Amino acid sequence: AQTLVLDSVRSGEVDFGLAIEPADRESFETETILYDPFVLVCRADHSFAALAEVPWKKLKGQPLVLLDQTSGSRRLIERQLAAQRIDPEVAQQAGHTLTAFRMVEAGLGLSITPQLSLPAPGALVARPLVPVAHRAVTLIRRRHRSLSPVAALVWERIRDTAAALAHTRRKITPR
């Protein structure tokens, strides 16, 4: 969970971590490596599955299955819902995306998830939410602490992999 990552980096237990737009930027050196858009996840038999994209405003009055407050994405989702003047009807909360997806499959509601967390194709479908909102996936480390050579190499490798993923996504995603 996000809190565990932030606490582990802050305490020096780990050299660096991956976080979602950490609110406490004063404690960390940060580098955003990827922007990951939020999508709607629903059952294939839901009316939203027939849409090419789903406006956030259509979520008003819909039961939602969201990750709990330990998720770095939850506050960003709530911020976007508030910007659309939607008071979310949270039917269920889950600690993990796979649990949330099982609840959606069971018909308990719809879910909002980052695109990188999408379930394997099957009973559920994902649709882009508009206007586009995203989470920033960020490498973090303690301020004023240099990384060991091995940690610096891993940091660079993660950055390069994210850049390649973003480049590939731009090629296959129509704008």
Rosetta constraint file for C-alpha pairs under 8 A:
AtomPair CA 1 CA 5 HARMONIC 6.52 0.50
AtomPair CA 1 CA 70 HARMONIC 5.86 0.50
AtomPair CA 1 CA 71 HARMONIC 5.87 0.50
AtomPair CA 1 CA 72 HARMONIC 7.49 0.50
AtomPair CA 2 CA 6 HARMONIC 6.27 0.50
AtomPair CA 2 CA 19 HARMONIC 6.16 0.50
AtomPair CA 2 CA 20 HARMONIC 7.22 0.50
AtomPair CA 2 CA 70 HARMONIC 6.20 0.50
AtomPair CA 2 CA 71 HARMONIC 5.76 0.50
AtomPair CA 2 CA 72 HARMONIC 5.31 0.50
AtomPair CA 3 CA 7 HARMONIC 6.08 0.50
AtomPair CA 3 CA 70 HARMONIC 6.38 0.50
AtomPair CA 3 CA 71 HARMONIC 7.96 0.50
AtomPair CA 3 CA 72 HARMONIC 7.99 0.50
AtomPair CA 4 CA 8 HARMONIC 5.98 0.50
AtomPair CA 5 CA 9 HARMONIC 6.25 0.50
AtomPair CA 5 CA 17 HARMONIC 6.12 0.50
AtomPair CA 5 CA 18 HARMONIC 7.25 0.50
AtomPair CA 5 CA 19 HARMONIC 6.91 0.50
AtomPair CA 6 CA 10 HARMONIC 6.00 0.50
AtomPair CA 6 CA 17 HARMONIC 7.55 0.50
AtomPair CA 6 CA 19 HARMONIC 7.41 0.50
AtomPair CA 6 CA 22 HARMONIC 7.84 0.50
AtomPair CA 7 CA 11 HARMONIC 6.01 0.50
AtomPair CA 8 CA 12 HARMONIC 6.23 0.50
AtomPair CA 8 CA 13 HARMONIC 5.11 0.50
AtomPair CA 8 CA 14 HARMONIC 5.79 0.50
AtomPair CA 9 CA 13 HARMONIC 6.13 0.50
AtomPair CA 9 CA 14 HARMONIC 5.31 0.50
AtomPair CA 9 CA 15 HARMONIC 6.28 0.50
AtomPair CA 9 CA 16 HARMONIC 5.66 0.50
AtomPair CA 9 CA 17 HARMONIC 6.52 0.50
AtomPair CA 9 CA 140 HARMONIC 7.63 0.50
AtomPair CA 9 CA 141 HARMONIC 6.13 0.50
AtomPair CA 9 CA 142 HARMONIC 6.38 0.50
AtomPair CA 10 CA 27 HARMONIC 7.27 0.50
AtomPair CA 10 CA 28 HARMONIC 7.83 0.50
AtomPair CA 10 CA 141 HARMONIC 7.74 0.50
AtomPair CA 10 CA 142 HARMONIC 6.04 0.50
AtomPair CA 12 CA 142 HARMONIC 7.60 0.50
AtomPair CA 15 CA 141 HARMONIC 6.41 0.50
AtomPair CA 15 CA 142 HARMONIC 7.81 0.50
AtomPair CA 15 CA 147 HARMONIC 6.66 0.50
AtomPair CA 15 CA 151 HARMONIC 6.80 0.50
AtomPair CA 16 CA 139 HARMONIC 7.05 0.50
AtomPair CA 16 CA 140 HARMONIC 5.53 0.50
AtomPair CA 16 CA 141 HARMONIC 4.47 0.50
AtomPair CA 16 CA 142 HARMONIC 7.41 0.50
AtomPair CA 16 CA 151 HARMONIC 7.83 0.50
AtomPair CA 17 CA 139 HARMONIC 5.78 0.50
AtomPair CA 17 CA 140 HARMONIC 5.37 0.50
AtomPair CA 17 CA 141 HARMONIC 6.64 0.50
AtomPair CA 18 CA 137 HARMONIC 6.83 0.50
AtomPair CA 18 CA 138 HARMONIC 5.61 0.50
AtomPair CA 18 CA 139 HARMONIC 4.70 0.50
AtomPair CA 18 CA 140 HARMONIC 6.18 0.50
AtomPair CA 19 CA 72 HARMONIC 7.27 0.50
AtomPair CA 19 CA 137 HARMONIC 5.96 0.50
AtomPair CA 19 CA 138 HARMONIC 5.22 0.50
AtomPair CA 19 CA 139 HARMONIC 6.35 0.50
AtomPair CA 19 CA 140 HARMONIC 6.86 0.50
AtomPair CA 20 CA 72 HARMONIC 5.29 0.50
AtomPair CA 20 CA 73 HARMONIC 6.77 0.50
AtomPair CA 20 CA 135 HARMONIC 6.45 0.50
AtomPair CA 20 CA 136 HARMONIC 5.72 0.50
AtomPair CA 20 CA 137 HARMONIC 4.95 0.50
AtomPair CA 20 CA 138 HARMONIC 5.86 0.50
AtomPair CA 21 CA 32 HARMONIC 7.98 0.50
AtomPair CA 21 CA 72 HARMONIC 7.59 0.50
AtomPair CA 21 CA 135 HARMONIC 6.99 0.50
AtomPair CA 21 CA 136 HARMONIC 5.45 0.50
AtomPair CA 21 CA 137 HARMONIC 6.46 0.50
AtomPair CA 21 CA 138 HARMONIC 6.10 0.50
AtomPair CA 22 CA 72 HARMONIC 7.86 0.50
AtomPair CA 22 CA 138 HARMONIC 7.83 0.50
AtomPair CA 24 CA 28 HARMONIC 7.26 0.50
AtomPair CA 25 CA 29 HARMONIC 7.19 0.50
AtomPair CA 25 CA 30 HARMONIC 7.30 0.50
AtomPair CA 26 CA 143 HARMONIC 7.91 0.50
AtomPair CA 27 CA 142 HARMONIC 6.25 0.50
AtomPair CA 27 CA 143 HARMONIC 5.96 0.50
AtomPair CA 28 CA 140 HARMONIC 5.92 0.50
AtomPair CA 28 CA 141 HARMONIC 5.36 0.50
AtomPair CA 28 CA 142 HARMONIC 4.63 0.50
AtomPair CA 28 CA 143 HARMONIC 4.81 0.50
AtomPair CA 29 CA 140 HARMONIC 5.67 0.50
AtomPair CA 29 CA 141 HARMONIC 5.32 0.50
AtomPair CA 29 CA 142 HARMONIC 5.98 0.50
AtomPair CA 29 CA 143 HARMONIC 5.12 0.50
AtomPair CA 29 CA 144 HARMONIC 7.98 0.50
AtomPair CA 30 CA 138 HARMONIC 6.35 0.50
AtomPair CA 30 CA 139 HARMONIC 5.61 0.50
AtomPair CA 30 CA 140 HARMONIC 4.61 0.50
AtomPair CA 30 CA 141 HARMONIC 6.69 0.50
AtomPair CA 31 CA 138 HARMONIC 5.43 0.50
AtomPair CA 31 CA 139 HARMONIC 5.20 0.50
AtomPair CA 31 CA 140 HARMONIC 6.68 0.50
AtomPair CA 32 CA 136 HARMONIC 6.18 0.50
AtomPair CA 32 CA 137 HARMONIC 5.76 0.50
AtomPair CA 32 CA 138 HARMONIC 4.12 0.50
AtomPair CA 32 CA 139 HARMONIC 6.23 0.50
AtomPair CA 33 CA 136 HARMONIC 7.49 0.50
AtomPair CA 33 CA 137 HARMONIC 5.94 0.50
AtomPair CA 33 CA 138 HARMONIC 5.70 0.50
AtomPair CA 33 CA 139 HARMONIC 6.99 0.50
AtomPair CA 33 CA 159 HARMONIC 5.91 0.50
AtomPair CA 33 CA 162 HARMONIC 6.03 0.50
AtomPair CA 33 CA 163 HARMONIC 6.92 0.50
AtomPair CA 34 CA 136 HARMONIC 5.90 0.50
AtomPair CA 34 CA 137 HARMONIC 5.17 0.50
AtomPair CA 34 CA 138 HARMONIC 7.20 0.50
AtomPair CA 34 CA 162 HARMONIC 6.14 0.50
AtomPair CA 34 CA 163 HARMONIC 7.28 0.50
AtomPair CA 34 CA 166 HARMONIC 6.84 0.50
AtomPair CA 35 CA 134 HARMONIC 6.08 0.50
AtomPair CA 35 CA 135 HARMONIC 5.76 0.50
AtomPair CA 35 CA 136 HARMONIC 4.69 0.50
AtomPair CA 35 CA 137 HARMONIC 6.19 0.50
AtomPair CA 36 CA 114 HARMONIC 6.00 0.50
AtomPair CA 36 CA 115 HARMONIC 6.10 0.50
AtomPair CA 36 CA 116 HARMONIC 6.70 0.50
AtomPair CA 36 CA 134 HARMONIC 5.16 0.50
AtomPair CA 36 CA 135 HARMONIC 5.28 0.50
AtomPair CA 36 CA 136 HARMONIC 6.37 0.50
AtomPair CA 36 CA 137 HARMONIC 7.15 0.50
AtomPair CA 37 CA 114 HARMONIC 5.63 0.50
AtomPair CA 37 CA 115 HARMONIC 5.72 0.50
AtomPair CA 37 CA 132 HARMONIC 6.62 0.50
AtomPair CA 37 CA 133 HARMONIC 5.68 0.50
AtomPair CA 37 CA 134 HARMONIC 3.88 0.50
AtomPair CA 37 CA 135 HARMONIC 6.34 0.50
AtomPair CA 38 CA 112 HARMONIC 6.48 0.50
AtomPair CA 38 CA 113 HARMONIC 5.38 0.50
AtomPair CA 38 CA 114 HARMONIC 4.28 0.50
AtomPair CA 38 CA 115 HARMONIC 5.75 0.50
AtomPair CA 38 CA 128 HARMONIC 7.08 0.50
AtomPair CA 38 CA 129 HARMONIC 6.58 0.50
AtomPair CA 38 CA 132 HARMONIC 7.30 0.50
AtomPair CA 38 CA 133 HARMONIC 5.97 0.50
AtomPair CA 38 CA 134 HARMONIC 5.43 0.50
AtomPair CA 38 CA 135 HARMONIC 7.44 0.50
AtomPair CA 39 CA 112 HARMONIC 5.66 0.50
AtomPair CA 39 CA 113 HARMONIC 5.54 0.50
AtomPair CA 39 CA 114 HARMONIC 6.03 0.50
AtomPair CA 39 CA 115 HARMONIC 5.95 0.50
AtomPair CA 39 CA 126 HARMONIC 6.19 0.50
AtomPair CA 39 CA 127 HARMONIC 5.59 0.50
AtomPair CA 39 CA 128 HARMONIC 4.67 0.50
AtomPair CA 39 CA 129 HARMONIC 5.25 0.50
AtomPair CA 40 CA 54 HARMONIC 7.45 0.50
AtomPair CA 40 CA 110 HARMONIC 7.13 0.50
AtomPair CA 40 CA 111 HARMONIC 5.84 0.50
AtomPair CA 40 CA 112 HARMONIC 4.67 0.50
AtomPair CA 40 CA 113 HARMONIC 6.53 0.50
AtomPair CA 40 CA 126 HARMONIC 5.39 0.50
AtomPair CA 40 CA 127 HARMONIC 5.19 0.50
AtomPair CA 40 CA 128 HARMONIC 6.29 0.50
AtomPair CA 40 CA 129 HARMONIC 6.21 0.50
AtomPair CA 41 CA 101 HARMONIC 7.85 0.50
AtomPair CA 41 CA 104 HARMONIC 7.80 0.50
AtomPair CA 41 CA 110 HARMONIC 5.95 0.50
AtomPair CA 41 CA 111 HARMONIC 5.05 0.50
AtomPair CA 41 CA 112 HARMONIC 6.01 0.50
AtomPair CA 41 CA 113 HARMONIC 7.16 0.50
AtomPair CA 41 CA 124 HARMONIC 6.55 0.50
AtomPair CA 41 CA 125 HARMONIC 5.66 0.50
AtomPair CA 41 CA 126 HARMONIC 4.47 0.50
AtomPair CA 41 CA 127 HARMONIC 6.61 0.50
AtomPair CA 42 CA 46 HARMONIC 6.41 0.50
AtomPair CA 42 CA 48 HARMONIC 7.32 0.50
AtomPair CA 42 CA 49 HARMONIC 6.75 0.50
AtomPair CA 42 CA 104 HARMONIC 6.44 0.50
AtomPair CA 42 CA 105 HARMONIC 7.74 0.50
AtomPair CA 42 CA 109 HARMONIC 7.63 0.50
AtomPair CA 42 CA 110 HARMONIC 5.16 0.50
AtomPair CA 42 CA 111 HARMONIC 6.67 0.50
AtomPair CA 42 CA 124 HARMONIC 5.54 0.50
AtomPair CA 42 CA 125 HARMONIC 5.57 0.50
AtomPair CA 42 CA 126 HARMONIC 6.51 0.50
AtomPair CA 43 CA 49 HARMONIC 7.12 0.50
AtomPair CA 43 CA 104 HARMONIC 6.76 0.50
AtomPair CA 43 CA 105 HARMONIC 6.11 0.50
AtomPair CA 43 CA 107 HARMONIC 7.61 0.50
AtomPair CA 43 CA 110 HARMONIC 7.90 0.50
AtomPair CA 43 CA 123 HARMONIC 5.98 0.50
AtomPair CA 43 CA 124 HARMONIC 4.52 0.50
AtomPair CA 43 CA 125 HARMONIC 6.06 0.50
AtomPair CA 44 CA 49 HARMONIC 5.60 0.50
AtomPair CA 44 CA 123 HARMONIC 5.91 0.50
AtomPair CA 44 CA 124 HARMONIC 5.48 0.50
AtomPair CA 44 CA 125 HARMONIC 5.71 0.50
AtomPair CA 45 CA 49 HARMONIC 6.79 0.50
AtomPair CA 46 CA 50 HARMONIC 7.76 0.50
AtomPair CA 47 CA 51 HARMONIC 7.60 0.50
AtomPair CA 48 CA 54 HARMONIC 6.89 0.50
AtomPair CA 48 CA 127 HARMONIC 7.98 0.50
AtomPair CA 49 CA 125 HARMONIC 6.48 0.50
AtomPair CA 49 CA 126 HARMONIC 7.55 0.50
AtomPair CA 49 CA 127 HARMONIC 7.14 0.50
AtomPair CA 51 CA 127 HARMONIC 7.48 0.50
AtomPair CA 52 CA 127 HARMONIC 6.56 0.50
AtomPair CA 52 CA 128 HARMONIC 7.49 0.50
AtomPair CA 53 CA 127 HARMONIC 5.34 0.50
AtomPair CA 53 CA 128 HARMONIC 4.89 0.50
AtomPair CA 53 CA 129 HARMONIC 5.86 0.50
AtomPair CA 53 CA 130 HARMONIC 6.76 0.50
AtomPair CA 54 CA 58 HARMONIC 6.93 0.50
AtomPair CA 54 CA 127 HARMONIC 6.44 0.50
AtomPair CA 54 CA 128 HARMONIC 6.19 0.50
AtomPair CA 54 CA 129 HARMONIC 4.91 0.50
AtomPair CA 54 CA 130 HARMONIC 6.06 0.50
AtomPair CA 55 CA 59 HARMONIC 7.66 0.50
AtomPair CA 55 CA 129 HARMONIC 5.57 0.50
AtomPair CA 55 CA 130 HARMONIC 4.69 0.50
AtomPair CA 55 CA 131 HARMONIC 6.72 0.50
AtomPair CA 56 CA 60 HARMONIC 7.90 0.50
AtomPair CA 56 CA 81 HARMONIC 7.20 0.50
AtomPair CA 56 CA 84 HARMONIC 6.90 0.50
AtomPair CA 56 CA 129 HARMONIC 6.00 0.50
AtomPair CA 56 CA 130 HARMONIC 6.00 0.50
AtomPair CA 56 CA 131 HARMONIC 7.15 0.50
AtomPair CA 57 CA 84 HARMONIC 6.27 0.50
AtomPair CA 57 CA 86 HARMONIC 7.13 0.50
AtomPair CA 58 CA 62 HARMONIC 7.93 0.50
AtomPair CA 59 CA 86 HARMONIC 7.64 0.50
AtomPair CA 59 CA 88 HARMONIC 7.90 0.50
AtomPair CA 60 CA 86 HARMONIC 5.68 0.50
AtomPair CA 60 CA 87 HARMONIC 7.22 0.50
AtomPair CA 60 CA 88 HARMONIC 6.87 0.50
AtomPair CA 60 CA 89 HARMONIC 7.92 0.50
AtomPair CA 61 CA 88 HARMONIC 7.30 0.50
AtomPair CA 61 CA 89 HARMONIC 6.39 0.50
AtomPair CA 62 CA 88 HARMONIC 7.77 0.50
AtomPair CA 62 CA 89 HARMONIC 6.41 0.50
AtomPair CA 62 CA 109 HARMONIC 7.15 0.50
AtomPair CA 62 CA 110 HARMONIC 7.33 0.50
AtomPair CA 63 CA 88 HARMONIC 7.74 0.50
AtomPair CA 63 CA 89 HARMONIC 5.15 0.50
AtomPair CA 63 CA 90 HARMONIC 5.84 0.50
AtomPair CA 63 CA 91 HARMONIC 5.26 0.50
AtomPair CA 63 CA 108 HARMONIC 7.19 0.50
AtomPair CA 63 CA 109 HARMONIC 4.71 0.50
AtomPair CA 63 CA 110 HARMONIC 6.29 0.50
AtomPair CA 64 CA 88 HARMONIC 7.18 0.50
AtomPair CA 64 CA 89 HARMONIC 5.93 0.50
AtomPair CA 64 CA 90 HARMONIC 4.75 0.50
AtomPair CA 64 CA 91 HARMONIC 5.38 0.50
AtomPair CA 64 CA 92 HARMONIC 6.83 0.50
AtomPair CA 64 CA 108 HARMONIC 7.78 0.50
AtomPair CA 64 CA 109 HARMONIC 4.96 0.50
AtomPair CA 64 CA 110 HARMONIC 4.82 0.50
AtomPair CA 64 CA 111 HARMONIC 5.55 0.50
AtomPair CA 64 CA 112 HARMONIC 7.84 0.50
AtomPair CA 65 CA 90 HARMONIC 6.04 0.50
AtomPair CA 65 CA 91 HARMONIC 5.78 0.50
AtomPair CA 65 CA 92 HARMONIC 4.81 0.50
AtomPair CA 65 CA 93 HARMONIC 5.67 0.50
AtomPair CA 65 CA 94 HARMONIC 7.32 0.50
AtomPair CA 65 CA 100 HARMONIC 6.02 0.50
AtomPair CA 65 CA 103 HARMONIC 7.18 0.50
AtomPair CA 65 CA 104 HARMONIC 7.01 0.50
AtomPair CA 65 CA 108 HARMONIC 7.25 0.50
AtomPair CA 65 CA 109 HARMONIC 5.74 0.50
AtomPair CA 65 CA 110 HARMONIC 5.76 0.50
AtomPair CA 65 CA 111 HARMONIC 4.91 0.50
AtomPair CA 65 CA 112 HARMONIC 7.63 0.50
AtomPair CA 66 CA 74 HARMONIC 7.31 0.50
AtomPair CA 66 CA 90 HARMONIC 6.91 0.50
AtomPair CA 66 CA 92 HARMONIC 6.58 0.50
AtomPair CA 66 CA 93 HARMONIC 5.02 0.50
AtomPair CA 66 CA 94 HARMONIC 6.30 0.50
AtomPair CA 66 CA 100 HARMONIC 6.72 0.50
AtomPair CA 66 CA 111 HARMONIC 5.88 0.50
AtomPair CA 66 CA 112 HARMONIC 6.64 0.50
AtomPair CA 67 CA 71 HARMONIC 6.23 0.50
AtomPair CA 67 CA 73 HARMONIC 7.94 0.50
AtomPair CA 67 CA 74 HARMONIC 6.23 0.50
AtomPair CA 67 CA 93 HARMONIC 5.33 0.50
AtomPair CA 67 CA 94 HARMONIC 4.75 0.50
AtomPair CA 67 CA 95 HARMONIC 5.67 0.50
AtomPair CA 67 CA 96 HARMONIC 6.49 0.50
AtomPair CA 67 CA 97 HARMONIC 6.80 0.50
AtomPair CA 67 CA 100 HARMONIC 7.01 0.50
AtomPair CA 68 CA 74 HARMONIC 6.73 0.50
AtomPair CA 68 CA 93 HARMONIC 5.28 0.50
AtomPair CA 68 CA 94 HARMONIC 5.55 0.50
AtomPair CA 68 CA 95 HARMONIC 5.64 0.50
AtomPair CA 69 CA 74 HARMONIC 5.96 0.50
AtomPair CA 69 CA 75 HARMONIC 7.31 0.50
AtomPair CA 70 CA 74 HARMONIC 7.73 0.50
AtomPair CA 70 CA 95 HARMONIC 7.67 0.50
AtomPair CA 71 CA 75 HARMONIC 7.88 0.50
AtomPair CA 71 CA 95 HARMONIC 7.74 0.50
AtomPair CA 72 CA 76 HARMONIC 7.52 0.50
AtomPair CA 73 CA 77 HARMONIC 6.20 0.50
AtomPair CA 73 CA 113 HARMONIC 7.99 0.50
AtomPair CA 73 CA 114 HARMONIC 7.77 0.50
AtomPair CA 73 CA 135 HARMONIC 6.79 0.50
AtomPair CA 74 CA 78 HARMONIC 6.16 0.50
AtomPair CA 75 CA 79 HARMONIC 6.02 0.50
AtomPair CA 76 CA 80 HARMONIC 6.28 0.50
AtomPair CA 76 CA 135 HARMONIC 7.07 0.50
AtomPair CA 77 CA 81 HARMONIC 6.21 0.50
AtomPair CA 77 CA 112 HARMONIC 7.60 0.50
AtomPair CA 78 CA 82 HARMONIC 6.07 0.50
AtomPair CA 78 CA 88 HARMONIC 7.97 0.50
AtomPair CA 79 CA 83 HARMONIC 6.18 0.50
AtomPair CA 80 CA 84 HARMONIC 6.37 0.50
AtomPair CA 80 CA 133 HARMONIC 7.19 0.50
AtomPair CA 81 CA 85 HARMONIC 6.28 0.50
AtomPair CA 81 CA 86 HARMONIC 5.12 0.50
AtomPair CA 81 CA 87 HARMONIC 7.04 0.50
AtomPair CA 81 CA 88 HARMONIC 7.07 0.50
AtomPair CA 82 CA 86 HARMONIC 5.46 0.50
AtomPair CA 82 CA 87 HARMONIC 6.79 0.50
AtomPair CA 91 CA 108 HARMONIC 6.89 0.50
AtomPair CA 91 CA 109 HARMONIC 6.74 0.50
AtomPair CA 92 CA 108 HARMONIC 7.58 0.50
AtomPair CA 93 CA 100 HARMONIC 7.34 0.50
AtomPair CA 94 CA 99 HARMONIC 6.06 0.50
AtomPair CA 94 CA 100 HARMONIC 5.52 0.50
AtomPair CA 95 CA 99 HARMONIC 7.21 0.50
AtomPair CA 95 CA 100 HARMONIC 7.91 0.50
AtomPair CA 96 CA 100 HARMONIC 6.50 0.50
AtomPair CA 97 CA 101 HARMONIC 6.13 0.50
AtomPair CA 97 CA 113 HARMONIC 7.71 0.50
AtomPair CA 97 CA 117 HARMONIC 7.13 0.50
AtomPair CA 98 CA 102 HARMONIC 6.31 0.50
AtomPair CA 98 CA 119 HARMONIC 7.43 0.50
AtomPair CA 99 CA 103 HARMONIC 6.38 0.50
AtomPair CA 100 CA 104 HARMONIC 6.34 0.50
AtomPair CA 100 CA 111 HARMONIC 7.07 0.50
AtomPair CA 101 CA 105 HARMONIC 6.18 0.50
AtomPair CA 101 CA 111 HARMONIC 7.38 0.50
AtomPair CA 101 CA 119 HARMONIC 7.27 0.50
AtomPair CA 101 CA 124 HARMONIC 7.88 0.50
AtomPair CA 102 CA 106 HARMONIC 6.20 0.50
AtomPair CA 103 CA 107 HARMONIC 6.50 0.50
AtomPair CA 103 CA 108 HARMONIC 5.57 0.50
AtomPair CA 103 CA 109 HARMONIC 7.25 0.50
AtomPair CA 104 CA 108 HARMONIC 5.43 0.50
AtomPair CA 104 CA 109 HARMONIC 5.33 0.50
AtomPair CA 104 CA 110 HARMONIC 5.75 0.50
AtomPair CA 104 CA 111 HARMONIC 6.83 0.50
AtomPair CA 104 CA 124 HARMONIC 7.92 0.50
AtomPair CA 105 CA 123 HARMONIC 6.86 0.50
AtomPair CA 105 CA 124 HARMONIC 6.81 0.50
AtomPair CA 113 CA 117 HARMONIC 6.45 0.50
AtomPair CA 113 CA 118 HARMONIC 7.02 0.50
AtomPair CA 114 CA 118 HARMONIC 7.01 0.50
AtomPair CA 114 CA 134 HARMONIC 7.39 0.50
AtomPair CA 114 CA 135 HARMONIC 7.38 0.50
AtomPair CA 118 CA 126 HARMONIC 7.49 0.50
AtomPair CA 119 CA 124 HARMONIC 7.51 0.50
AtomPair CA 121 CA 125 HARMONIC 7.06 0.50
AtomPair CA 128 CA 132 HARMONIC 7.61 0.50
AtomPair CA 129 CA 133 HARMONIC 7.59 0.50
AtomPair CA 139 CA 155 HARMONIC 7.75 0.50
AtomPair CA 141 CA 145 HARMONIC 7.68 0.50
AtomPair CA 147 CA 151 HARMONIC 5.68 0.50
AtomPair CA 147 CA 152 HARMONIC 5.45 0.50
AtomPair CA 148 CA 152 HARMONIC 6.01 0.50
AtomPair CA 149 CA 153 HARMONIC 6.19 0.50
AtomPair CA 150 CA 154 HARMONIC 6.36 0.50
AtomPair CA 151 CA 155 HARMONIC 6.08 0.50
AtomPair CA 152 CA 156 HARMONIC 6.23 0.50
AtomPair CA 153 CA 157 HARMONIC 6.18 0.50
AtomPair CA 154 CA 158 HARMONIC 6.15 0.50
AtomPair CA 155 CA 159 HARMONIC 6.25 0.50
AtomPair CA 156 CA 160 HARMONIC 6.12 0.50
AtomPair CA 157 CA 161 HARMONIC 6.14 0.50
AtomPair CA 158 CA 162 HARMONIC 6.17 0.50
AtomPair CA 159 CA 163 HARMONIC 6.22 0.50
AtomPair CA 160 CA 164 HARMONIC 6.22 0.50
AtomPair CA 161 CA 165 HARMONIC 6.19 0.50
AtomPair CA 162 CA 166 HARMONIC 6.13 0.50
AtomPair CA 163 CA 167 HARMONIC 6.14 0.50
AtomPair CA 164 CA 168 HARMONIC 6.16 0.50
AtomPair CA 165 CA 169 HARMONIC 6.08 0.50
AtomPair CA 166 CA 170 HARMONIC 6.23 0.50
AtomPair CA 167 CA 171 HARMONIC 6.55 0.50
AtomPair CA 168 CA 172 HARMONIC 6.53 0.50
AtomPair CA 169 CA 173 HARMONIC 5.79 0.50
AtomPair CA 170 CA 174 HARMONIC 7.59 0.50
